[in-house]
Amino acid sequence: MRLPLLALLASAPAHGYELKQALEALLGAAYPRPNIGQIYVTLGRLERAGLIEGEEVEQSDRPNKRIYRITAAGREAVEAWFEESTGGPRLRDEFFMKLALASRVGAVDRTRLIDRQRRHYLKSMRELSRLAASEDRGNRVARLLAEGAMLHLQADLEWLERCQEELE
């Protein structure tokens, strides 16, 4: 959460609720909604780290709000983040760990385990399809996020078929 918030602040100063709204508008309903508490905790950490600066702004009809601005160090962190490659293959997969240990435990049927996971992936795909269909057609970022997640799920389903063939 820290680097996406920094990236948003690189475009304009904002307060926490504005950052939450910007993330939600950008990523759409397919992406888990950020928790406002998590955003404010993260902003506090970024400020203590010197990556952003906060300023209290008085409001006559509401409680004061804190507006955050990115610092030079924060801009450097954002630039470095965009330069880095992200995550490699998912080798630490909880389902695969269950599958690998199932025969050792003995009381777990691998076929049932695979079938349960398959149903979970198919349900997730249906939910993503509904979300993608309901997304504003103008939000290409949200649509691409949902499509990417569905492609990953398709690959996971194909992998489950391979596991079932290998382990039977």
C-alpha positions as CSV (number, residue, x, y, z in Angstrom):
1,M,0.0,0.0,0.0
2,R,2.9,2.4,0.7
3,L,4.2,2.7,-2.8
4,P,0.8,3.1,-4.5
5,L,-0.1,5.9,-2.1
6,L,3.3,7.5,-2.8
7,A,2.6,7.3,-6.5
8,L,-0.8,8.9,-6.1
9,L,0.8,11.7,-4.0
10,A,3.4,12.2,-6.8
11,S,0.6,13.5,-9.0
12,A,-1.0,15.8,-6.4
13,P,-1.2,16.5,-2.6
14,A,-4.2,14.8,-1.0
15,H,-5.7,13.6,2.3
16,G,-6.3,10.0,3.2
17,Y,-9.9,9.8,2.1
18,E,-9.1,11.3,-1.3
19,L,-6.4,8.7,-1.7
20,K,-8.8,5.9,-0.9
21,Q,-11.3,7.3,-3.4
22,A,-8.6,7.6,-6.1
23,L,-7.5,4.0,-5.7
24,E,-11.1,2.8,-5.8
25,A,-11.9,4.8,-8.9
26,L,-8.7,3.7,-10.6
27,L,-8.9,0.0,-9.8
28,G,-12.7,-0.6,-9.8
29,A,-14.6,-3.2,-7.8
30,A,-12.4,-6.2,-8.7
31,Y,-9.6,-4.9,-6.6
32,P,-10.1,-5.3,-2.8
33,R,-11.2,-2.0,-1.3
34,P,-8.5,-0.3,0.7
35,N,-9.3,0.1,4.4
36,I,-9.2,3.8,5.4
37,G,-7.5,2.9,8.7
38,Q,-4.8,1.1,6.8
39,I,-4.3,4.1,4.6
40,Y,-3.9,6.5,7.5
41,V,-1.5,4.1,9.3
42,T,0.6,3.9,6.1
43,L,0.5,7.6,5.6
44,G,1.9,8.0,9.2
45,R,4.7,5.6,8.5
46,L,5.5,7.3,5.2
47,E,5.7,10.7,7.0
48,R,8.0,9.3,9.8
49,A,10.2,7.9,7.0
50,G,10.5,11.3,5.4
51,L,8.8,10.2,2.2
52,I,5.8,12.6,2.6
53,E,5.0,15.7,4.6
54,G,1.7,16.3,6.2
55,E,0.1,19.7,7.0
56,E,-3.0,20.3,9.1
57,V,-5.7,22.3,7.2
58,E,-8.4,24.0,9.3
59,Q,-12.0,23.5,8.2
60,S,-14.7,25.7,9.7
61,D,-17.6,23.2,9.4
62,R,-15.7,20.0,10.0
63,P,-12.7,18.6,11.9
64,N,-9.3,19.6,10.6
65,K,-7.8,17.4,7.9
66,R,-4.2,16.6,7.1
67,I,-3.0,17.1,3.5
68,Y,0.0,15.1,2.5
69,R,2.7,16.0,-0.1
70,I,5.4,13.9,-1.4
71,T,9.0,14.8,-0.6
72,A,12.1,14.5,-2.9
73,A,12.9,11.2,-1.1
74,G,9.4,10.0,-1.8
75,R,9.7,10.8,-5.5
76,E,13.0,8.8,-5.6
77,A,11.2,5.9,-4.0
78,V,8.4,6.0,-6.5
79,E,10.8,6.2,-9.4
80,A,12.8,3.2,-8.1
81,W,9.5,1.3,-7.6
82,F,8.5,1.8,-11.3
83,E,12.0,0.7,-12.3
84,E,11.8,-2.6,-10.4
85,S,10.3,-5.8,-11.8
86,T,7.5,-7.2,-9.7
87,G,7.0,-10.7,-8.3
88,G,8.2,-13.8,-9.9
89,P,6.4,-17.1,-10.2
90,R,4.2,-18.2,-7.3
91,L,6.3,-21.0,-5.8
92,R,4.9,-20.6,-2.3
93,D,1.3,-21.6,-3.0
94,E,-0.8,-22.7,0.0
95,F,-3.0,-25.0,-2.1
96,F,-0.1,-26.8,-3.5
97,M,1.3,-27.3,0.0
98,K,-2.0,-28.9,1.0
99,L,-1.9,-31.1,-2.1
100,A,1.7,-32.2,-1.5
101,L,1.0,-33.0,2.1
102,A,-2.4,-34.7,1.6
103,S,-1.0,-38.2,0.8
104,R,1.4,-37.9,3.7
105,V,-1.4,-37.1,6.1
106,G,-3.5,-40.0,4.7
107,A,-6.9,-38.8,5.7
108,V,-7.2,-36.3,2.9
109,D,-8.5,-37.4,-0.6
110,R,-6.4,-35.4,-3.2
111,T,-9.2,-35.7,-5.8
112,R,-11.7,-34.0,-3.4
113,L,-9.1,-31.4,-2.5
114,I,-8.6,-30.6,-6.2
115,D,-12.3,-30.6,-6.9
116,R,-12.9,-28.2,-4.0
117,Q,-10.2,-25.9,-5.3
118,R,-11.6,-26.1,-8.9
119,R,-15.1,-25.1,-7.6
120,H,-13.5,-22.1,-5.7
121,Y,-11.6,-20.9,-8.9
122,L,-14.8,-21.3,-11.0
123,K,-16.8,-19.3,-8.5
124,S,-14.1,-16.6,-8.4
125,M,-14.2,-16.5,-12.2
126,R,-18.0,-16.0,-12.3
127,E,-17.7,-13.2,-9.7
128,L,-14.9,-11.5,-11.7
129,S,-17.0,-11.8,-14.9
130,R,-19.9,-10.1,-13.2
131,L,-17.6,-7.4,-11.9
132,A,-16.0,-6.9,-15.3
133,A,-19.5,-6.6,-16.9
134,S,-20.7,-4.1,-14.4
135,E,-17.6,-1.9,-14.5
136,D,-17.9,1.4,-16.2
137,R,-16.8,0.8,-19.8
138,G,-14.6,3.8,-19.6
139,N,-12.5,2.3,-16.8
140,R,-10.0,0.4,-18.9
141,V,-7.7,-0.1,-15.9
142,A,-10.4,-1.9,-13.8
143,R,-11.4,-4.0,-16.9
144,L,-7.7,-5.0,-17.5
145,L,-7.3,-5.9,-13.8
146,A,-10.4,-8.2,-13.9
147,E,-9.2,-9.7,-17.2
148,G,-5.8,-10.4,-15.8
149,A,-7.2,-12.1,-12.7
150,M,-9.4,-14.2,-14.9
151,L,-6.5,-15.3,-17.1
152,H,-4.5,-16.3,-13.9
153,L,-7.6,-18.3,-12.8
154,Q,-7.7,-20.0,-16.2
155,A,-4.1,-21.0,-15.8
156,D,-4.7,-22.2,-12.3
157,L,-7.6,-24.4,-13.6
158,E,-5.4,-25.9,-16.3
159,W,-2.7,-26.5,-13.6
160,L,-5.3,-28.3,-11.4
161,E,-6.1,-30.6,-14.4
162,R,-2.4,-31.3,-14.7
163,C,-2.1,-32.1,-11.0
164,Q,-5.1,-34.4,-11.1
165,E,-3.6,-36.3,-14.1
166,E,-0.2,-36.6,-12.5
167,L,-1.3,-37.6,-9.0
168,E,-4.0,-40.2,-9.9
